[in-house]
Amino acid sequence: MKRLLLSILLCCCLLSTDATASNSPLAFSLHKLGSGKGGNTILVIGGIQGDEPGGFHAASLLITHYTIEGGNLWIVPNLNFPSIINRSRGANGDLNRKFAAIAATDPDLEVIQRIKSIIVNPNVDMVLNLHDGSGYYREKYQDDMHGPHRWGQSVIIDQENIETAKFSDLGDIGRKVVANVNNGQGEKTSYRLKNTKTSEGDTEMAKSLTYFAIKQHKSAFGIEASKSLSKAARVSSHLRVIEAFMRYAGIHFKRSFSLDVASVERALSDNRQIAFYDNRVYLGMENIRNKVNYFPVSRKRALDFSTRNPLITVVPSNQKFDVFHGNEKITTLSPEYFDVDEAEHPPKVRFLVDGQVIDAKMGQVIRAQKQISVVPLKGYRVNFIGFSQRGTRDEAGITIKKKDFIKRYSLNTKGNVFRAEFYRNDPKTNGEKFAGMVNISFADDNTPTQVAAAMLPESEIIREIAIPETKK
């Protein structure tokens, strides 16, 4: 059975991931968009501080919703993943103050070393570090929320110029980007250029990621969206600035949504899906219950999971598993432990759905209107979670209607998605092994949806991380 840490997504552009990444569920990931065959490369970094969701969600949308048609875009969307999960500036102190010096015993040492190695990569021409800042930066004091002491809605430079072959005039680039971004924008979402003049005595900024980058002769900018804006508005602001930098650097792109706040809000809800055990188990996050009971977990191997969204992860917690999207805990999986079938090709299963024959693979979703049954499969047992018929252990061949399910066992709060779990008989042990599950989604309208839907095809997996086994 394949065990990929971070695999490759092939779309209209090439997206690859950092093969040196740790297998921790909270390790940061590097994603490369573009052909890699020429043009400038911008490195975008989100999540250096975990309480600034505008930045890391904007970086994530670049991965899931953008196509790069010329040049290259490298993205680290989750640099400080432990702090993102904890909604804190830094679980081990401010990560953005550890680039000038860091102790050998600091828990963040590996993260700092890895991100530094990416920044100094010869292919990187420009670095953009995403933040959410307080208030609104203005050159002159207006009030407590608008003035030189604030950071929101600003593009940050450490100095006017640096010695580098490309993009050396930071001040001129920043002013052109700000002018581009502000075209057609109102005062609330407009930007200003802020020069921290770091080398003239700003000891705090001298410890930062961007100052490290320019000391390595890399063009680097901070981008700050205002914390006074909603999350979606911050993401929209970040993306407008990133796109302006891409245009300046000659990076050609397409995006699959509009940058108005409502469209960004919808995009943030896309790709909130997760699959386990090589796609044998699938969970959609829309309306999922706060807790999923009796979740199948292997007794003998790590809990592998895959997702399209780089901000979705799973972390062990008190003998359970919490699923996060950024700093939002979506659900908790309460495990039930089984031996898991290690067959490379799990069986296809035949269903009768509203009188129609449907063939499905493990990890797929079948949409039904009224009733469903499983055609008996030799050597396998089926268990519909939330359905019970006295004296029946194998529920294959039984016609089941939506009303026959107990609603509280549904996967979602709407009470219309249920699990069909399959177990293979094991003659060696006279027991059985968990083979996978198919989700049954009962439609609440008259739309003909009796088809098996492959929700997370393997070619689109961007992450698979092993979590150490946890037993009761």
C-alpha positions as CSV (number, residue, x, y, z in Angstrom):
1,M,0.0,0.0,0.0
2,K,1.5,3.4,-1.0
3,R,2.7,5.6,1.8
4,L,3.3,9.1,0.4
5,L,4.4,11.9,2.6
6,L,3.8,14.7,0.2
7,S,2.9,13.8,-3.4
8,I,2.6,15.7,-6.7
9,L,-0.5,17.3,-8.1
10,L,-0.6,17.7,-11.9
11,C,-3.1,20.2,-13.2
12,C,-2.8,22.8,-16.0
13,C,0.4,23.8,-14.2
14,L,3.0,21.8,-12.2
15,L,2.7,21.7,-8.4
16,S,5.2,19.9,-6.4
17,T,6.0,19.7,-2.7
18,D,9.0,19.8,-0.4
19,A,10.3,16.2,-0.3
20,T,12.4,16.9,2.8
21,A,9.5,17.8,5.0
22,S,9.1,16.1,8.4
23,N,6.3,13.6,8.7
24,S,4.8,15.4,11.6
25,P,1.1,16.4,11.1
26,L,2.2,20.0,12.0
27,A,5.2,20.3,9.7
28,F,5.1,23.1,7.2
29,S,4.9,22.3,3.5
30,L,6.4,23.8,0.4
31,H,4.3,23.9,-2.8
32,K,5.8,24.9,-6.2
33,L,3.4,26.2,-8.9
34,G,4.7,26.8,-12.4
35,S,6.7,25.0,-15.0
36,G,10.0,25.5,-13.2
37,K,11.6,26.0,-16.6
38,G,12.3,29.7,-16.5
39,G,10.9,33.1,-15.5
40,N,11.1,34.7,-12.1
41,T,10.2,32.9,-8.8
42,I,8.3,34.5,-5.9
43,L,8.3,32.7,-2.5
44,V,5.1,33.4,-0.5
45,I,5.1,32.6,3.2
46,G,2.0,32.4,5.4
47,G,1.4,31.4,9.0
48,I,4.7,32.7,10.6
49,Q,2.4,33.9,13.3
50,G,-0.6,31.6,14.1
51,D,-3.1,34.3,15.2
52,E,-3.0,36.0,11.7
53,P,-5.4,33.9,9.6
54,G,-5.7,36.3,6.7
55,G,-2.1,35.5,5.7
56,F,-2.1,31.8,5.9
57,H,-5.6,31.4,4.3
58,A,-4.5,33.7,1.4
59,A,-1.4,31.5,0.9
60,S,-3.6,28.4,0.9
61,L,-5.9,29.7,-1.8
62,L,-2.9,30.3,-4.0
63,I,-2.3,26.6,-3.9
64,T,-5.8,25.4,-4.3
65,H,-7.3,28.0,-6.7
66,Y,-4.5,29.5,-8.8
67,T,-2.9,28.3,-12.0
68,I,0.5,29.7,-12.9
69,E,1.0,30.0,-16.7
70,G,4.4,31.7,-16.7
71,G,7.1,32.1,-14.1
72,N,7.0,30.3,-10.8
73,L,5.2,30.7,-7.4
74,W,6.5,28.9,-4.4
75,I,4.2,28.8,-1.3
76,V,4.7,27.9,2.3
77,P,1.1,28.4,3.7
78,N,1.6,27.0,7.2
79,L,5.1,27.9,8.4
80,N,4.2,27.9,12.1
81,F,1.5,25.1,12.1
82,P,1.6,24.5,15.9
83,S,0.8,28.2,16.5
84,I,-1.9,28.2,13.8
85,I,-3.6,25.3,15.6
86,N,-3.2,27.0,19.0
87,R,-4.3,30.5,17.7
88,S,-1.2,32.0,19.2
89,R,1.5,34.3,17.9
90,G,4.1,31.7,18.6
91,A,3.8,28.4,20.5
92,N,7.5,28.7,21.4
93,G,7.9,32.4,21.2
94,D,7.6,34.7,18.2
95,L,9.0,32.8,15.2
96,N,9.6,36.1,13.3
97,R,12.2,37.1,15.9
98,K,14.4,34.0,15.5
99,F,16.2,34.7,12.2
100,A,19.2,36.6,13.4
101,A,20.0,34.0,16.1
102,I,18.4,30.9,17.6
103,A,19.5,28.6,20.4
104,A,20.4,25.0,19.6
105,T,17.8,23.9,22.1
106,D,15.0,26.0,20.7
107,P,12.0,23.8,19.5
108,D,11.8,26.0,16.4
109,L,15.3,25.3,15.3
110,E,14.4,22.8,12.6
111,V,11.7,25.1,11.2
112,I,14.1,28.1,11.0
113,Q,16.8,26.0,9.4
114,R,14.3,24.6,6.8
115,I,12.8,27.9,5.8
116,K,16.2,29.6,5.6
117,S,17.3,26.9,3.2
118,I,14.3,27.6,1.0
119,I,14.8,31.4,1.1
120,V,18.4,31.2,0.0
121,N,17.6,28.7,-2.8
122,P,19.1,30.2,-6.0
123,N,15.8,29.9,-7.8
124,V,14.0,32.3,-5.4
125,D,14.1,35.9,-6.6
126,M,11.6,37.6,-4.2
127,V,10.1,36.8,-0.8
128,L,6.7,37.9,0.4
129,N,5.9,37.3,4.1
130,L,2.2,37.6,5.0
131,H,0.9,39.1,8.2
132,D,-2.3,40.5,9.7
133,G,-1.4,43.8,11.5
134,S,-3.2,46.1,13.9
135,G,-5.2,49.1,12.7
136,Y,-4.2,51.0,9.6
137,Y,-0.7,52.3,8.9
138,R,-0.6,56.0,8.0
139,E,2.4,58.2,7.5
140,K,1.0,60.8,10.0
141,Y,-0.9,60.2,13.2
142,Q,-4.7,60.5,12.7
143,D,-6.1,58.6,15.7
144,D,-5.3,55.5,17.8
145,M,-6.1,53.1,14.9
146,H,-4.5,55.2,12.1
147,G,-0.9,56.3,12.3
148,P,2.8,55.4,12.0
149,H,2.5,53.0,15.0
150,R,0.0,50.8,13.2
151,W,0.8,48.1,10.6
152,G,-2.4,47.1,8.9
153,Q,-2.9,47.6,5.1
154,S,0.8,48.2,4.5
155,V,3.6,46.9,2.3
156,I,6.8,46.7,4.4
157,I,10.3,47.2,3.3
158,D,13.4,47.2,5.6
159,Q,15.3,49.7,3.4
160,E,15.1,51.4,0.1
161,N,17.6,49.4,-1.9
162,I,19.7,46.2,-1.6
163,E,22.6,44.7,-3.6
164,T,21.1,42.0,-5.7
165,A,20.9,41.2,-9.4
166,K,17.0,41.3,-9.5
167,F,14.4,43.5,-7.9
168,S,17.0,45.6,-5.9
169,D,15.0,48.8,-5.7
170,L,12.6,47.8,-2.9
171,G,11.2,51.3,-2.4
172,D,10.4,51.8,-6.0
173,I,8.9,48.3,-6.4
174,G,6.8,48.8,-3.2
175,R,5.4,52.1,-4.3
176,K,4.5,50.8,-7.8
177,V,2.8,47.8,-6.2
178,V,0.8,50.0,-3.8
179,A,-0.3,52.2,-6.6
180,N,-1.5,49.2,-8.6
181,V,-3.3,47.7,-5.6
182,N,-5.0,51.0,-4.7
183,N,-6.5,51.6,-8.1
184,G,-10.2,51.6,-7.6
185,Q,-10.0,50.8,-3.9
186,G,-11.6,52.7,-1.1
187,E,-9.7,54.2,1.8
188,K,-10.5,51.3,4.1
189,T,-8.8,48.7,2.0
190,S,-6.1,50.9,0.4
191,Y,-2.4,50.3,1.2
192,R,0.6,52.4,2.2
193,L,4.3,51.7,1.9
194,K,6.1,51.5,5.3
195,N,9.9,51.6,5.5
196,T,11.1,50.3,8.9
197,K,14.7,51.4,8.2
198,T,15.8,48.3,10.0
199,S,19.5,48.8,9.7
200,E,19.3,52.2,11.3
201,G,18.6,50.7,14.8
202,D,15.3,48.7,14.7
203,T,16.7,45.8,16.7
204,E,13.4,43.9,16.6
205,M,13.0,44.0,12.9
206,A,16.6,43.0,12.5
207,K,15.6,39.6,13.9
208,S,12.8,39.1,11.2
209,L,12.5,36.8,8.2
210,T,12.5,39.7,5.7
211,Y,15.6,41.2,7.1
212,F,17.3,37.8,7.0
213,A,16.3,37.5,3.3
214,I,17.7,40.9,2.2
215,K,20.9,40.2,4.1
216,Q,21.1,37.1,1.8
217,H,20.6,39.5,-1.2
218,K,17.0,38.5,-1.7
219,S,14.3,41.0,-2.5
220,A,11.8,40.8,0.4
221,F,8.6,42.5,1.5
222,G,6.2,42.1,4.3
223,I,2.5,42.3,3.5
224,E,0.1,43.4,6.3
225,A,-3.7,43.2,6.1
226,S,-5.6,45.0,8.8
227,K,-7.0,43.0,11.7
228,S,-9.9,45.4,11.7
229,L,-11.2,43.7,8.6
230,S,-13.1,40.4,8.4
231,K,-11.0,37.2,7.7
232,A,-12.3,37.1,4.1
233,A,-11.6,40.8,3.6
234,R,-8.1,40.3,4.8
235,V,-7.6,37.4,2.5
236,S,-8.9,39.5,-0.4
237,S,-6.4,42.3,0.5
238,H,-3.5,39.9,0.7
239,L,-4.3,38.4,-2.7
240,R,-4.6,41.7,-4.4
241,V,-1.1,42.7,-3.2
242,I,0.4,39.3,-4.1
243,E,-1.1,39.5,-7.6
244,A,0.4,43.0,-8.0
245,F,3.8,41.6,-7.1
246,M,3.3,38.7,-9.5
247,R,2.4,41.1,-12.3
248,Y,5.5,43.2,-11.5
249,A,7.7,40.1,-11.6
250,G,6.1,38.9,-14.9
251,I,4.4,35.9,-13.4
252,H,1.2,35.0,-15.3
253,F,-1.7,33.5,-13.5
254,K,-5.3,32.6,-13.5
255,R,-7.6,32.3,-10.4
256,S,-10.9,30.4,-10.2
257,F,-12.9,33.0,-8.2
258,S,-13.4,36.7,-7.8
259,L,-11.8,38.8,-5.2
260,D,-14.9,40.3,-3.7
261,V,-15.4,39.4,-0.1
262,A,-18.4,37.0,-0.7
263,S,-16.5,35.1,-3.4
264,V,-13.4,34.8,-1.2
265,E,-15.6,33.5,1.6
266,R,-17.0,30.8,-0.6
267,A,-13.5,29.9,-1.9
268,L,-12.3,29.4,1.8
269,S,-15.0,26.7,2.2
270,D,-13.8,24.7,-0.9
271,N,-11.6,21.7,-0.7
272,R,-12.4,21.0,3.0
273,Q,-12.1,17.2,2.5
274,I,-10.0,14.5,4.0
275,A,-9.3,10.9,3.1
276,F,-7.7,8.2,5.2
277,Y,-5.8,4.9,4.4
278,D,-5.1,5.6,0.7
279,N,-8.6,7.0,0.1
280,R,-10.5,4.1,1.6
281,V,-12.2,6.4,4.0
282,Y,-13.5,9.8,3.0
283,L,-14.9,12.7,5.1
284,G,-16.4,15.9,3.7
285,M,-16.2,18.8,6.2
286,E,-19.5,20.6,5.1
287,N,-21.9,20.4,8.1
288,I,-19.9,17.6,9.7
289,R,-20.8,16.9,13.3
290,N,-18.5,18.2,16.0
291,K,-17.7,14.6,16.9
292,V,-17.6,11.5,14.7
293,N,-17.9,8.3,16.8
294,Y,-16.7,4.8,16.0
295,F,-14.2,6.1,13.5
296,P,-12.2,3.2,12.1
297,V,-8.5,3.3,13.1
298,S,-5.9,0.6,12.6
299,R,-4.5,-1.3,15.6
300,K,-1.1,-1.8,13.9
301,R,-0.3,1.1,11.6
302,A,-0.2,4.9,11.6
303,L,-3.3,6.9,10.8
304,D,-2.5,8.1,7.2
305,F,-4.5,10.9,5.8
306,S,-4.6,12.9,2.6
307,T,-6.1,16.3,1.8
308,R,-6.2,18.8,-1.0
309,N,-6.1,21.7,1.4
310,P,-2.6,22.4,3.0
311,L,-4.3,24.0,6.1
312,I,-6.2,20.8,7.0
313,T,-4.5,18.5,9.4
314,V,-5.2,15.9,12.1
315,V,-3.6,15.9,15.5
316,P,-3.9,13.3,18.4
317,S,-5.7,14.6,21.5
318,N,-6.7,12.6,24.6
319,Q,-6.9,9.3,22.7
320,K,-8.9,11.0,20.0
321,F,-8.0,12.8,16.8
322,D,-8.9,16.5,16.1
323,V,-9.3,17.7,12.5
324,F,-8.3,21.3,11.9
325,H,-8.7,23.7,9.1
326,G,-6.2,26.4,9.9
327,N,-7.1,27.5,13.5
328,E,-10.6,26.1,13.3
329,K,-11.3,22.7,14.8
330,I,-13.8,21.1,12.5
331,T,-14.5,17.8,14.2
332,T,-13.1,15.2,16.6
333,L,-12.7,11.6,15.5
334,S,-13.4,9.1,18.3
335,P,-11.6,5.9,17.2
336,E,-12.7,2.3,17.2
337,Y,-9.7,0.1,16.6
338,F,-9.6,-2.6,13.9
339,D,-7.1,-4.6,11.9
340,V,-7.0,-2.9,8.5
341,D,-7.0,-4.8,5.2
342,E,-3.6,-4.1,3.5
343,A,-4.7,-5.3,0.1
344,E,-3.3,-2.9,-2.6
345,H,-6.6,-2.9,-4.5
346,P,-9.7,-2.9,-2.3
347,P,-12.8,-4.4,-3.9
348,K,-15.4,-2.5,-5.8
349,V,-18.9,-2.8,-4.4
350,R,-22.2,-3.0,-6.2
351,F,-25.2,-1.0,-4.8
352,L,-28.9,-0.9,-5.8
353,V,-29.8,2.8,-5.5
354,D,-33.4,3.7,-6.1
355,G,-33.6,0.7,-8.5
356,Q,-30.4,1.7,-10.3
357,V,-27.2,-0.4,-10.3
358,I,-24.2,1.6,-9.0
359,D,-20.6,0.4,-8.8
360,A,-18.5,2.2,-6.2
361,K,-15.0,2.1,-4.8
362,M,-14.0,2.5,-1.2
363,G,-13.9,6.2,-0.2
364,Q,-16.5,7.3,-2.6
365,V,-19.9,8.9,-2.1
366,I,-23.2,7.6,-3.5
367,R,-26.1,10.0,-3.7
368,A,-29.5,8.5,-3.2
369,Q,-33.1,9.7,-3.2
370,K,-35.1,7.1,-1.3
371,Q,-33.4,3.7,-0.7
372,I,-30.3,1.7,-1.1
373,S,-28.9,-1.8,-0.7
374,V,-25.6,-3.6,-1.2
375,V,-25.3,-6.6,-3.4
376,P,-23.7,-9.3,-1.3
377,L,-19.9,-9.6,-1.9
378,K,-18.3,-12.9,-1.2
379,G,-15.8,-12.8,1.6
380,Y,-17.0,-9.4,2.9
381,R,-19.5,-8.1,5.5
382,V,-21.2,-4.7,5.3
383,N,-22.3,-2.6,8.3
384,F,-24.5,0.5,7.8
385,I,-23.7,2.8,10.8
386,G,-27.0,4.0,12.2
387,F,-29.1,1.1,10.9
388,S,-29.9,-2.0,12.9
389,Q,-31.9,-5.1,12.2
390,R,-32.2,-7.6,15.0
391,G,-30.3,-10.9,14.4
392,T,-28.5,-9.5,11.3
393,R,-24.8,-9.0,11.4
394,D,-24.2,-8.7,7.6
395,E,-26.5,-6.0,6.2
396,A,-25.8,-6.8,2.5
397,G,-29.0,-7.5,0.5
398,I,-31.2,-5.5,2.8
399,T,-33.1,-2.6,1.3
400,I,-32.7,0.4,3.6
401,K,-34.6,3.7,3.4
402,K,-33.4,7.0,4.8
403,K,-36.0,6.8,7.6
404,D,-34.5,3.5,8.7
405,F,-31.3,5.2,9.8
406,I,-31.0,6.7,13.3
407,K,-30.2,10.4,12.6
408,R,-27.7,10.9,15.4
409,Y,-25.4,8.4,13.7
410,S,-25.2,10.5,10.5
411,L,-21.9,12.1,9.6
412,N,-23.4,15.6,9.2
413,T,-25.7,17.8,11.2
414,K,-28.3,17.7,8.4
415,G,-28.7,14.0,9.1
416,N,-28.6,12.8,5.5
417,V,-25.1,11.3,5.2
418,F,-24.4,7.8,6.5
419,R,-21.6,5.3,6.4
420,A,-21.5,1.8,4.9
421,E,-18.4,0.0,6.3
422,F,-16.9,-3.1,4.8
423,Y,-15.0,-5.9,6.5
424,R,-13.1,-8.7,4.8
425,N,-13.2,-12.1,6.3
426,D,-9.7,-13.3,7.3
427,P,-9.5,-17.1,7.2
428,K,-6.0,-17.1,8.8
429,T,-7.3,-15.6,12.1
430,N,-11.0,-16.5,11.8
431,G,-11.6,-12.8,12.3
432,E,-12.1,-9.9,9.9
433,K,-10.3,-6.7,8.7
434,F,-11.6,-3.3,8.0
435,A,-11.6,-2.8,4.2
436,G,-13.0,0.7,3.8
437,M,-16.2,2.6,3.6
438,V,-18.6,4.2,1.2
439,N,-20.7,7.3,2.2
440,I,-24.4,7.4,1.4
441,S,-25.8,10.9,0.9
442,F,-29.6,11.2,0.7
443,A,-30.7,14.1,-1.5
444,D,-33.2,16.5,-0.1
445,D,-34.5,17.6,-3.5
446,N,-35.5,16.0,-6.8
447,T,-32.1,16.3,-8.5
448,P,-31.1,13.0,-10.1
449,T,-27.8,12.3,-8.2
450,Q,-27.6,8.5,-8.1
451,V,-23.9,8.3,-9.2
452,A,-20.8,7.3,-7.4
453,A,-18.7,10.4,-6.8
454,A,-14.9,10.1,-6.5
455,M,-14.4,12.9,-4.1
456,L,-10.6,12.8,-3.6
457,P,-8.9,11.2,-6.6
458,E,-5.4,10.2,-5.9
459,S,-3.9,12.4,-8.5
460,E,-5.0,15.4,-6.5
461,I,-3.7,14.5,-3.1
462,I,-1.2,17.1,-1.9
463,R,-0.5,15.8,1.5
464,E,-0.3,12.5,3.3
465,I,1.2,12.5,6.8
466,A,1.5,9.6,9.2
467,I,0.4,10.1,12.8
468,P,1.9,7.8,15.5
469,E,-0.5,5.1,16.5
470,T,-2.6,5.8,19.5
471,K,-4.3,2.9,21.3
472,K,-6.9,2.8,24.1
